[in-house]
Amino acid sequence: MLQSFRIVLIPQCSCCGTAVTGDDSKELLVTERFLAPDLQKRLTAAGWEISPGDRKVNRGPTDPIGGDSLRCPACVAQAKRAADRFRARLAAPRVKTVDMTDRLGEGWKLVQRVGDADTKTWLVEYKGSVRGLVRRYKRVDGTWSTGWEALLAGEAGFVRHDATAAGSWSDRSSFLWSSRDLAAWGIAHQPSFHAPNPAWAGRSKRRK
Ligand SMILES: [Zn+2]
């Protein structure tokens, strides 16, 4: 039996909510979260970015998980500028390099750019490409913790990588590592939460 109502969707930018419009410049109405091929073609030509959804997880028009994901031209341009700025900052001249082959493996280095020493920050590089960053944690009151943060390099910025149980600075903090090199190890190997510390780090943990 047919329903007396059907659900209508308006495709929009997943960042800013700008709606997709039709030829009449009114908001476009569709009935499912997967865009028709000709509409995809038109949007791509107009500078929209479409990340294809997964039809296997599609559970109807109200399912927020499956379905295509869209970004409008303005948000695409903004993301590209942010990525360019991020890369430019990463490419700043190096003033100090520590070879980490013994602890992290062949090709791994810790490097500091101008100014990084002041913020107790090290880039974690693998064969010349930045994989992440580790830094002493600065508390809200401006004092330095002895714990270290590990941040993975993404496309346009860094995202925090939590400490393992064995490598954490204290049992009460989920994100601080107990040493710089353990934090760098977290970037290099992205160990699971229950992974044991590497042999060089020992088993003991500072109690706070
Ligand atoms: Zn947008």
Residues whose N, C-alpha, C, O or C-beta is under 5 A from the ligand:
A	BS01	ZN	C13 C15 C16 G17 T18 C72 C75
